[in-house]
Amino acid sequence: MNLFDKLCAALAFLLGVVFVLLGIMGIFTGCNANFTLPPILGGLPLLVGWGIVRSVTKAWNLPSAKEVPPRQPGAPPPPHGYRGFDRY
């Protein structure tokens, strides 16, 4: 990730943390932030925030494209269902 990517990821992470905190409070007291949700549905921002935080932390830990060696010509394809980004 270059500097701009890391800056955007850090800002998204902070936004995700805000959503997580809003969702935790919203589970018990409801939520009111330019929208109003009752106490149980007030936890929905928690799911949004967790999605943002989780995706940013996974992307942050991935090696850059320069660190991953390219496949050799004639090498067999990866096994079915393999996704290289799920190793963390």
HELIX and SHEET records of a PDB file:
HELIX    1   1 LEU A    3  THR A   29  1                                  27    
HELIX    2   2 LEU A   41  GLY A   43  5                                   3    
HELIX    3   3 LEU A   44  ASN A   61  1                                  18    
HELIX    4   4 GLY A   84  ASP A   86  5                                   3    
SHEET    1   A 2 CYS A  31  ASN A  32  0                                        
SHEET    2   A 2 THR A  36  LEU A  37 -1                                        
END                                                                             
